């Protein structure tokens, strides 16, 4: 599938999984924003934009590698119903946590320096987003001990 020997099928699968997590995060933020207001809504829009940018970059990378990017699902299951600002913020924590897991998986499954750096940069930025939402819902520790690990 790939012409770059350091980006093998395992790494491409991990990149597809990261893309799927980005699709889910965007959908989750769109839902959460409907229940948030003020600074939380602004932050959620900024975080959604960050995930949209990541999604675009991953789709472009996969296309360059000759792998058709996975499509977004029409909808995603939430761990619990989103009915207010608190449950919307909890959904943001889940979206960020799931995305961190996918990006950590990519970091562990590629030897390609550029992909590893992209995954590490994304883990760093995602950890900050996750920490802000964990603080908003009073989840401790605020900063995940091992981002991307359950």
VMD Tcl script that builds the backbone (N, CA, C; Angstrom):
set m [mol new atoms 450]
animate dup $m
set s [atomselect $m all]
$s set {name element resname resid chain x y z} {
  {N N UNK 1 A 0.828 -1.196 0.000}
  {CA C UNK 1 A 0.000 0.000 0.000}
  {C C UNK 1 A 0.867 1.252 0.000}
  {N N UNK 2 A 1.925 1.244 0.777}
  {CA C UNK 2 A 2.777 2.422 0.907}
  {C C UNK 2 A 4.104 2.205 0.193}
  {N N UNK 3 A 4.621 3.280 -0.382}
  {CA C UNK 3 A 5.928 3.187 -1.025}
  {C C UNK 3 A 7.048 3.510 -0.045}
  {N N UNK 4 A 6.735 4.074 1.090}
  {CA C UNK 4 A 7.713 4.390 2.120}
  {C C UNK 4 A 7.816 3.182 3.049}
  {N N UNK 5 A 8.970 2.507 3.125}
  {CA C UNK 5 A 9.075 1.298 3.940}
  {C C UNK 5 A 8.854 1.544 5.431}
  {N N UNK 6 A 9.036 2.770 5.882}
  {CA C UNK 6 A 8.813 3.071 7.297}
  {C C UNK 6 A 7.337 3.301 7.596}
  {N N UNK 7 A 6.532 3.475 6.561}
  {CA C UNK 7 A 5.088 3.638 6.752}
  {C C UNK 7 A 4.437 2.394 6.171}
  {N N UNK 8 A 4.427 1.356 6.993}
  {CA C UNK 8 A 3.880 0.077 6.547}
  {C C UNK 8 A 2.373 0.030 6.798}
  {N N UNK 9 A 1.777 -1.110 6.487}
  {CA C UNK 9 A 0.332 -1.253 6.637}
  {C C UNK 9 A -0.116 -1.076 8.087}
  {N N UNK 10 A 0.708 -1.477 9.042}
  {CA C UNK 10 A 0.362 -1.301 10.458}
  {C C UNK 10 A 0.264 0.186 10.799}
  {N N UNK 11 A 1.218 0.967 10.316}
  {CA C UNK 11 A 1.196 2.411 10.565}
  {C C UNK 11 A 0.020 3.064 9.845}
  {N N UNK 12 A -0.267 2.614 8.643}
  {CA C UNK 12 A -1.403 3.180 7.905}
  {C C UNK 12 A -2.712 2.870 8.627}
  {N N UNK 13 A -2.844 1.659 9.146}
  {CA C UNK 13 A -4.043 1.308 9.921}
  {C C UNK 13 A -4.155 2.202 11.152}
  {N N UNK 14 A -3.049 2.431 11.841}
  {CA C UNK 14 A -3.058 3.308 13.018}
  {C C UNK 14 A -3.419 4.737 12.618}
  {N N UNK 15 A -2.943 5.176 11.467}
  {CA C UNK 15 A -3.288 6.519 10.979}
  {C C UNK 15 A -4.777 6.591 10.636}
  {N N UNK 16 A -5.317 5.530 10.054}
  {CA C UNK 16 A -6.763 5.474 9.772}
  {C C UNK 16 A -7.561 5.528 11.078}
  {N N UNK 17 A -7.067 4.843 12.111}
  {CA C UNK 17 A -7.742 4.876 13.416}
  {C C UNK 17 A -7.693 6.273 14.028}
  {N N UNK 18 A -6.574 6.959 13.834}
  {CA C UNK 18 A -6.482 8.339 14.320}
  {C C UNK 18 A -7.479 9.219 13.574}
  {N N UNK 19 A -7.616 8.991 12.273}
  {CA C UNK 19 A -8.595 9.743 11.493}
  {C C UNK 19 A -10.009 9.459 11.992}
  {N N UNK 20 A -10.313 8.203 12.264}
  {CA C UNK 20 A -11.640 7.852 12.781}
  {C C UNK 20 A -11.902 8.548 14.114}
  {N N UNK 21 A -10.877 8.629 14.966}
  {CA C UNK 21 A -11.025 9.318 16.250}
  {C C UNK 21 A -11.253 10.812 16.046}
  {N N UNK 22 A -10.604 11.389 15.031}
  {CA C UNK 22 A -10.814 12.810 14.730}
  {C C UNK 22 A -12.245 13.051 14.239}
  {N N UNK 23 A -12.745 12.159 13.387}
  {CA C UNK 23 A -14.142 12.270 12.945}
  {C C UNK 23 A -15.081 12.267 14.156}
  {N N UNK 24 A -14.855 11.317 15.066}
  {CA C UNK 24 A -15.709 11.195 16.250}
  {C C UNK 24 A -15.598 12.423 17.146}
  {N N UNK 25 A -14.385 12.955 17.295}
  {CA C UNK 25 A -14.202 14.142 18.133}
  {C C UNK 25 A -14.952 15.336 17.560}
  {N N UNK 26 A -14.881 15.507 16.262}
  {CA C UNK 26 A -15.593 16.624 15.621}
  {C C UNK 26 A -17.097 16.486 15.852}
  {N N UNK 27 A -17.618 15.295 15.665}
  {CA C UNK 27 A -19.053 15.055 15.879}
  {C C UNK 27 A -19.407 15.336 17.340}
  {N N UNK 28 A -18.556 14.863 18.254}
  {CA C UNK 28 A -18.822 15.046 19.685}
  {C C UNK 28 A -18.828 16.523 20.065}
  {N N UNK 29 A -17.875 17.275 19.536}
  {CA C UNK 29 A -17.846 18.710 19.838}
  {C C UNK 29 A -19.066 19.419 19.247}
  {N N UNK 30 A -19.490 19.029 18.067}
  {CA C UNK 30 A -20.683 19.649 17.479}
  {C C UNK 30 A -21.886 19.437 18.394}
  {N N UNK 31 A -22.004 18.250 18.964}
  {CA C UNK 31 A -23.093 17.975 19.902}
  {C C UNK 31 A -22.900 18.777 21.188}
  {N N UNK 32 A -21.704 18.759 21.729}
  {CA C UNK 32 A -21.445 19.443 22.996}
  {C C UNK 32 A -21.724 20.943 22.901}
  {N N UNK 33 A -21.344 21.541 21.791}
  {CA C UNK 33 A -21.518 22.990 21.621}
  {C C UNK 33 A -22.986 23.397 21.759}
  {N N UNK 34 A -23.877 22.512 21.380}
  {CA C UNK 34 A -25.305 22.822 21.483}
  {C C UNK 34 A -25.740 23.013 22.942}
  {N N UNK 35 A -24.960 22.505 23.893}
  {CA C UNK 35 A -25.331 22.581 25.305}
  {C C UNK 35 A -24.426 23.507 26.113}
  {N N UNK 36 A -23.417 24.070 25.456}
  {CA C UNK 36 A -22.469 24.930 26.159}
  {C C UNK 36 A -22.726 26.392 25.838}
  {N N UNK 37 A -22.269 27.268 26.704}
  {CA C UNK 37 A -22.407 28.705 26.451}
  {C C UNK 37 A -21.150 29.417 26.946}
  {N N UNK 38 A -21.047 30.668 26.581}
  {CA C UNK 38 A -19.952 31.503 27.053}
  {C C UNK 38 A -18.585 30.970 26.694}
  {N N UNK 39 A -17.664 31.038 27.663}
  {CA C UNK 39 A -16.280 30.633 27.449}
  {C C UNK 39 A -16.165 29.152 27.098}
  {N N UNK 40 A -17.038 28.324 27.684}
  {CA C UNK 40 A -16.984 26.889 27.372}
  {C C UNK 40 A -17.341 26.630 25.910}
  {N N UNK 41 A -18.338 27.334 25.398}
  {CA C UNK 41 A -18.713 27.168 23.988}
  {C C UNK 41 A -17.595 27.661 23.079}
  {N N UNK 42 A -16.974 28.752 23.448}
  {CA C UNK 42 A -15.854 29.276 22.657}
  {C C UNK 42 A -14.704 28.283 22.633}
  {N N UNK 43 A -14.379 27.746 23.795}
  {CA C UNK 43 A -13.300 26.760 23.883}
  {C C UNK 43 A -13.658 25.515 23.070}
  {N N UNK 44 A -14.892 25.062 23.156}
  {CA C UNK 44 A -15.316 23.875 22.406}
  {C C UNK 44 A -15.207 24.114 20.902}
  {N N UNK 45 A -15.566 25.314 20.444}
  {CA C UNK 45 A -15.426 25.628 19.013}
  {C C UNK 45 A -13.961 25.625 18.588}
  {N N UNK 46 A -13.103 26.177 19.433}
  {CA C UNK 46 A -11.664 26.173 19.132}
  {C C UNK 46 A -11.124 24.746 19.085}
  {N N UNK 47 A -11.560 23.916 20.022}
  {CA C UNK 47 A -11.109 22.526 20.052}
  {C C UNK 47 A -11.648 21.758 18.844}
  {N N UNK 48 A -12.874 22.029 18.478}
  {CA C UNK 48 A -13.451 21.397 17.282}
  {C C UNK 48 A -12.644 21.812 16.048}
  {N N UNK 49 A -12.295 23.085 15.963}
  {CA C UNK 49 A -11.470 23.559 14.838}
  {C C UNK 49 A -10.116 22.856 14.802}
  {N N UNK 50 A -9.517 22.633 15.967}
  {CA C UNK 50 A -8.229 21.929 16.025}
  {C C UNK 50 A -8.378 20.512 15.480}
  {N N UNK 51 A -9.478 19.862 15.819}
  {CA C UNK 51 A -9.721 18.506 15.321}
  {C C UNK 51 A -10.024 18.520 13.818}
  {N N UNK 52 A -10.704 19.545 13.349}
  {CA C UNK 52 A -10.953 19.654 11.902}
  {C C UNK 52 A -9.629 19.811 11.139}
  {N N UNK 53 A -8.732 20.606 11.681}
  {CA C UNK 53 A -7.430 20.793 11.045}
  {C C UNK 53 A -6.649 19.474 11.027}
  {N N UNK 54 A -6.650 18.768 12.156}
  {CA C UNK 54 A -5.983 17.469 12.217}
  {C C UNK 54 A -6.584 16.498 11.210}
  {N N UNK 55 A -7.909 16.491 11.151}
  {CA C UNK 55 A -8.584 15.599 10.214}
  {C C UNK 55 A -8.118 15.871 8.787}
  {N N UNK 56 A -8.058 17.123 8.419}
  {CA C UNK 56 A -7.612 17.485 7.080}
  {C C UNK 56 A -6.188 17.034 6.811}
  {N N UNK 57 A -5.321 17.202 7.787}
  {CA C UNK 57 A -3.922 16.790 7.626}
  {C C UNK 57 A -3.806 15.279 7.476}
  {N N UNK 58 A -4.573 14.541 8.271}
  {CA C UNK 58 A -4.512 13.082 8.193}
  {C C UNK 58 A -5.078 12.598 6.862}
  {N N UNK 59 A -6.183 13.185 6.432}
  {CA C UNK 59 A -6.752 12.798 5.138}
  {C C UNK 59 A -5.756 13.052 4.009}
  {N N UNK 60 A -5.079 14.179 4.067}
  {CA C UNK 60 A -4.089 14.501 3.041}
  {C C UNK 60 A -2.927 13.509 3.069}
  {N N UNK 61 A -2.454 13.179 4.262}
  {CA C UNK 61 A -1.352 12.230 4.393}
  {C C UNK 61 A -1.748 10.863 3.856}
  {N N UNK 62 A -2.920 10.389 4.225}
  {CA C UNK 62 A -3.373 9.082 3.741}
  {C C UNK 62 A -3.504 9.076 2.222}
  {N N UNK 63 A -4.035 10.151 1.680}
  {CA C UNK 63 A -4.177 10.250 0.226}
  {C C UNK 63 A -2.812 10.191 -0.441}
  {N N UNK 64 A -1.841 10.904 0.115}
  {CA C UNK 64 A -0.486 10.878 -0.437}
  {C C UNK 64 A 0.131 9.483 -0.357}
  {N N UNK 65 A -0.273 8.715 0.651}
  {CA C UNK 65 A 0.241 7.356 0.806}
  {C C UNK 65 A -0.519 6.347 -0.055}
  {N N UNK 66 A -1.550 6.830 -0.759}
  {CA C UNK 66 A -2.334 5.942 -1.609}
  {C C UNK 66 A -3.376 5.136 -0.863}
  {N N UNK 67 A -3.726 5.573 0.336}
  {CA C UNK 67 A -4.735 4.887 1.147}
  {C C UNK 67 A -5.981 5.757 1.233}
  {N N UNK 68 A -7.118 5.285 0.739}
  {CA C UNK 68 A -8.329 6.093 0.839}
  {C C UNK 68 A -8.694 6.346 2.314}
  {N N UNK 69 A -8.837 7.599 2.722}
  {CA C UNK 69 A -9.167 7.899 4.121}
  {C C UNK 69 A -10.530 7.331 4.516}
  {N N UNK 70 A -10.614 6.820 5.739}
  {CA C UNK 70 A -11.891 6.325 6.238}
  {C C UNK 70 A -12.875 7.489 6.347}
  {N N UNK 71 A -14.130 7.181 6.127}
  {CA C UNK 71 A -15.181 8.200 6.204}
  {C C UNK 71 A -15.706 8.323 7.623}
  {N N UNK 72 A -16.285 9.462 7.890}
  {CA C UNK 72 A -16.954 9.664 9.170}
  {C C UNK 72 A -18.245 8.861 9.194}
  {N N UNK 73 A -18.649 8.478 10.388}
  {CA C UNK 73 A -19.933 7.807 10.568}
  {C C UNK 73 A -21.023 8.881 10.605}
  {N N UNK 74 A -22.251 8.519 10.284}
  {CA C UNK 74 A -23.318 9.529 10.350}
  {C C UNK 74 A -23.586 10.005 11.780}
  {N N UNK 75 A -23.316 9.144 12.756}
  {CA C UNK 75 A -23.507 9.492 14.166}
  {C C UNK 75 A -22.642 8.562 14.999}
  {N N UNK 76 A -22.439 8.949 16.253}
  {CA C UNK 76 A -21.622 8.163 17.167}
  {C C UNK 76 A -22.381 7.982 18.475}
  {N N UNK 77 A -22.119 6.891 19.151}
  {CA C UNK 77 A -22.745 6.646 20.451}
  {C C UNK 77 A -22.002 7.443 21.519}
  {N N UNK 78 A -22.737 8.050 22.401}
  {CA C UNK 78 A -22.130 8.755 23.527}
  {C C UNK 78 A -22.188 7.829 24.746}
  {N N UNK 79 A -21.229 7.966 25.659}
  {CA C UNK 79 A -21.227 7.074 26.825}
  {C C UNK 79 A -22.463 7.257 27.703}
  {N N UNK 80 A -22.996 8.462 27.682}
  {CA C UNK 80 A -24.259 8.741 28.380}
  {C C UNK 80 A -24.938 9.888 27.647}
  {N N UNK 81 A -26.232 10.046 27.844}
  {CA C UNK 81 A -26.925 11.123 27.126}
  {C C UNK 81 A -26.345 12.502 27.455}
  {N N UNK 82 A -26.295 13.348 26.448}
  {CA C UNK 82 A -25.847 14.729 26.638}
  {C C UNK 82 A -27.107 15.578 26.747}
  {N N UNK 83 A -27.303 16.140 27.941}
  {CA C UNK 83 A -28.545 16.872 28.210}
  {C C UNK 83 A -28.323 18.259 28.796}
  {N N UNK 84 A -27.068 18.557 29.150}
  {CA C UNK 84 A -26.784 19.851 29.773}
  {C C UNK 84 A -25.291 20.162 29.614}
  {N N UNK 85 A -24.882 21.293 30.160}
  {CA C UNK 85 A -23.480 21.722 30.015}
  {C C UNK 85 A -22.520 20.734 30.668}
  {N N UNK 86 A -22.888 20.180 31.809}
  {CA C UNK 86 A -21.991 19.249 32.505}
  {C C UNK 86 A -21.767 17.982 31.675}
  {N N UNK 87 A -22.837 17.422 31.135}
  {CA C UNK 87 A -22.672 16.199 30.332}
  {C C UNK 87 A -21.989 16.507 28.998}
  {N N UNK 88 A -22.143 17.729 28.495}
  {CA C UNK 88 A -21.447 18.132 27.272}
  {C C UNK 88 A -19.947 18.219 27.532}
  {N N UNK 89 A -19.559 18.780 28.670}
  {CA C UNK 89 A -18.139 18.858 29.027}
  {C C UNK 89 A -17.566 17.460 29.242}
  {N N UNK 90 A -18.349 16.563 29.826}
  {CA C UNK 90 A -17.904 15.182 30.001}
  {C C UNK 90 A -17.688 14.514 28.647}
  {N N UNK 91 A -18.540 14.825 27.674}
  {CA C UNK 91 A -18.363 14.273 26.327}
  {C C UNK 91 A -17.061 14.792 25.705}
  {N N UNK 92 A -16.724 16.041 25.957}
  {CA C UNK 92 A -15.460 16.586 25.452}
  {C C UNK 92 A -14.270 15.825 26.046}
  {N N UNK 93 A -14.352 15.461 27.323}
  {CA C UNK 93 A -13.291 14.661 27.950}
  {C C UNK 93 A -13.169 13.325 27.237}
  {N N UNK 94 A -14.288 12.679 26.962}
  {CA C UNK 94 A -14.279 11.380 26.280}
  {C C UNK 94 A -13.696 11.524 24.878}
  {N N UNK 95 A -14.113 12.556 24.153}
  {CA C UNK 95 A -13.614 12.765 22.789}
  {C C UNK 95 A -12.102 12.951 22.790}
  {N N UNK 96 A -11.605 13.760 23.707}
  {CA C UNK 96 A -10.164 13.995 23.781}
  {C C UNK 96 A -9.417 12.741 24.226}
  {N N UNK 97 A -9.958 12.027 25.180}
  {CA C UNK 97 A -9.326 10.805 25.671}
  {C C UNK 97 A -9.234 9.762 24.561}
  {N N UNK 98 A -10.314 9.602 23.808}
  {CA C UNK 98 A -10.316 8.644 22.700}
  {C C UNK 98 A -9.318 9.045 21.611}
  {N N UNK 99 A -9.264 10.334 21.309}
  {CA C UNK 99 A -8.315 10.806 20.302}
  {C C UNK 99 A -6.878 10.597 20.777}
  {N N UNK 100 A -6.613 10.868 22.053}
  {CA C UNK 100 A -5.277 10.645 22.595}
  {C C UNK 100 A -4.860 9.178 22.451}
  {N N UNK 101 A -5.781 8.269 22.706}
  {CA C UNK 101 A -5.470 6.841 22.580}
  {C C UNK 101 A -5.098 6.489 21.144}
  {N N UNK 102 A -5.827 7.039 20.192}
  {CA C UNK 102 A -5.543 6.747 18.784}
  {C C UNK 102 A -4.185 7.312 18.363}
  {N N UNK 103 A -3.880 8.512 18.804}
  {CA C UNK 103 A -2.597 9.111 18.440}
  {C C UNK 103 A -1.434 8.418 19.140}
  {N N UNK 104 A -1.640 7.991 20.351}
  {CA C UNK 104 A -0.587 7.224 21.038}
  {C C UNK 104 A -0.335 5.913 20.295}
  {N N UNK 105 A -1.397 5.289 19.834}
  {CA C UNK 105 A -1.263 4.049 19.075}
  {C C UNK 105 A -0.436 4.269 17.809}
  {N N UNK 106 A -0.682 5.387 17.129}
  {CA C UNK 106 A 0.111 5.698 15.941}
  {C C UNK 106 A 1.587 5.864 16.314}
  {N N UNK 107 A 1.846 6.589 17.378}
  {CA C UNK 107 A 3.227 6.803 17.829}
  {C C UNK 107 A 3.934 5.468 18.065}
  {N N UNK 108 A 3.192 4.510 18.604}
  {CA C UNK 108 A 3.770 3.200 18.916}
  {C C UNK 108 A 3.903 2.296 17.696}
  {N N UNK 109 A 3.238 2.632 16.597}
  {CA C UNK 109 A 3.175 1.719 15.461}
  {C C UNK 109 A 3.870 2.201 14.193}
  {N N UNK 110 A 4.655 3.252 14.317}
  {CA C UNK 110 A 5.393 3.704 13.139}
  {C C UNK 110 A 6.827 4.022 13.514}
  {N N UNK 111 A 7.700 3.802 12.543}
  {CA C UNK 111 A 9.102 4.198 12.708}
  {C C UNK 111 A 9.379 5.479 11.933}
  {N N UNK 112 A 8.401 5.936 11.159}
  {CA C UNK 112 A 8.587 7.133 10.344}
  {C C UNK 112 A 8.717 8.355 11.253}
  {N N UNK 113 A 9.827 9.037 11.119}
  {CA C UNK 113 A 10.125 10.184 12.001}
  {C C UNK 113 A 9.055 11.271 11.921}
  {N N UNK 114 A 8.620 11.615 10.723}
  {CA C UNK 114 A 7.620 12.681 10.566}
  {C C UNK 114 A 6.286 12.278 11.198}
  {N N UNK 115 A 5.866 11.043 11.008}
  {CA C UNK 115 A 4.612 10.581 11.625}
  {C C UNK 115 A 4.741 10.530 13.141}
  {N N UNK 116 A 5.872 10.074 13.627}
  {CA C UNK 116 A 6.078 10.030 15.078}
  {C C UNK 116 A 6.047 11.444 15.672}
  {N N UNK 117 A 6.678 12.401 14.991}
  {CA C UNK 117 A 6.673 13.779 15.482}
  {C C UNK 117 A 5.261 14.350 15.452}
  {N N UNK 118 A 4.518 14.077 14.381}
  {CA C UNK 118 A 3.133 14.554 14.293}
  {C C UNK 118 A 2.289 13.950 15.410}
  {N N UNK 119 A 2.468 12.666 15.678}
  {CA C UNK 119 A 1.709 12.018 16.748}
  {C C UNK 119 A 2.079 12.607 18.111}
  {N N UNK 120 A 3.357 12.842 18.332}
  {CA C UNK 120 A 3.808 13.417 19.602}
  {C C UNK 120 A 3.277 14.840 19.778}
  {N N UNK 121 A 3.344 15.646 18.726}
  {CA C UNK 121 A 2.807 17.012 18.792}
  {C C UNK 121 A 1.313 16.985 19.083}
  {N N UNK 122 A 0.616 16.057 18.441}
  {CA C UNK 122 A -0.828 15.947 18.635}
  {C C UNK 122 A -1.145 15.476 20.044}
  {N N UNK 123 A -0.361 14.540 20.560}
  {CA C UNK 123 A -0.543 14.101 21.950}
  {C C UNK 123 A -0.353 15.268 22.922}
  {N N UNK 124 A 0.633 16.089 22.673}
  {CA C UNK 124 A 0.888 17.237 23.559}
  {C C UNK 124 A -0.275 18.216 23.532}
  {N N UNK 125 A -0.711 18.596 22.342}
  {CA C UNK 125 A -1.828 19.544 22.224}
  {C C UNK 125 A -3.118 18.937 22.766}
  {N N UNK 126 A -3.344 17.665 22.478}
  {CA C UNK 126 A -4.555 16.994 22.948}
  {C C UNK 126 A -4.580 16.843 24.456}
  {N N UNK 127 A -3.418 16.630 25.050}
  {CA C UNK 127 A -3.354 16.519 26.509}
  {C C UNK 127 A -3.779 17.824 27.165}
  {N N UNK 128 A -3.382 18.946 26.595}
  {CA C UNK 128 A -3.800 20.244 27.138}
  {C C UNK 128 A -5.305 20.442 26.991}
  {N N UNK 129 A -5.846 20.083 25.817}
  {CA C UNK 129 A -7.302 20.196 25.636}
  {C C UNK 129 A -8.023 19.301 26.641}
  {N N UNK 130 A -7.550 18.081 26.774}
  {CA C UNK 130 A -8.174 17.132 27.690}
  {C C UNK 130 A -8.113 17.643 29.129}
  {N N UNK 131 A -6.969 18.185 29.516}
  {CA C UNK 131 A -6.808 18.693 30.885}
  {C C UNK 131 A -7.797 19.821 31.175}
  {N N UNK 132 A -7.996 20.703 30.205}
  {CA C UNK 132 A -8.954 21.798 30.423}
  {C C UNK 132 A -10.361 21.253 30.656}
  {N N UNK 133 A -10.760 20.261 29.872}
  {CA C UNK 133 A -12.107 19.698 30.040}
  {C C UNK 133 A -12.191 18.858 31.318}
  {N N UNK 134 A -11.116 18.160 31.658}
  {CA C UNK 134 A -11.125 17.396 32.913}
  {C C UNK 134 A -11.267 18.354 34.102}
  {N N UNK 135 A -10.607 19.504 34.028}
  {CA C UNK 135 A -10.745 20.504 35.095}
  {C C UNK 135 A -12.178 21.023 35.150}
  {N N UNK 136 A -12.790 21.203 33.995}
  {CA C UNK 136 A -14.165 21.721 33.942}
  {C C UNK 136 A -15.160 20.772 34.600}
  {N N UNK 137 A -14.861 19.468 34.572}
  {CA C UNK 137 A -15.774 18.496 35.180}
  {C C UNK 137 A -15.232 17.964 36.507}
  {N N UNK 138 A -14.186 18.633 37.011}
  {CA C UNK 138 A -13.574 18.272 38.302}
  {C C UNK 138 A -13.057 16.836 38.331}
  {N N UNK 139 A -12.500 16.403 37.227}
  {CA C UNK 139 A -11.926 15.060 37.165}
  {C C UNK 139 A -10.456 15.141 37.545}
  {N N UNK 140 A -10.015 14.244 38.424}
  {CA C UNK 140 A -8.623 14.244 38.837}
  {C C UNK 140 A -7.983 12.908 38.475}
  {N N UNK 141 A -6.708 12.916 38.195}
  {CA C UNK 141 A -5.894 14.116 38.070}
  {C C UNK 141 A -6.303 14.905 36.833}
  {N N UNK 142 A -6.105 16.193 36.887}
  {CA C UNK 142 A -6.517 17.057 35.773}
  {C C UNK 142 A -5.755 16.705 34.509}
  {N N UNK 143 A -4.465 16.495 34.634}
  {CA C UNK 143 A -3.658 16.113 33.471}
  {C C UNK 143 A -3.549 14.588 33.501}
  {N N UNK 144 A -3.956 13.936 32.424}
  {CA C UNK 144 A -3.850 12.462 32.411}
  {C C UNK 144 A -2.404 12.040 32.682}
  {N N UNK 145 A -2.231 11.028 33.527}
  {CA C UNK 145 A -0.898 10.579 33.920}
  {C C UNK 145 A -0.118 10.089 32.707}
  {N N UNK 146 A -0.722 9.229 31.911}
  {CA C UNK 146 A -0.114 8.728 30.680}
  {C C UNK 146 A -1.095 8.998 29.547}
  {N N UNK 147 A -1.026 10.163 28.925}
  {CA C UNK 147 A -1.991 10.511 27.871}
  {C C UNK 147 A -2.088 9.430 26.806}
  {N N UNK 148 A -3.325 9.058 26.514}
  {CA C UNK 148 A -3.563 8.062 25.490}
  {C C UNK 148 A -3.584 6.642 26.009}
  {N N UNK 149 A -3.320 6.462 27.290}
  {CA C UNK 149 A -3.349 5.126 27.872}
  {C C UNK 149 A -4.561 5.031 28.786}
  {N N UNK 150 A -5.317 3.943 28.675}
  {CA C UNK 150 A -6.514 3.808 29.544}
  {C C UNK 150 A -6.175 3.744 31.013}
}
mol reanalyze $m
mol bondsrecalc $m
mol representation Tube
mol addrep $m
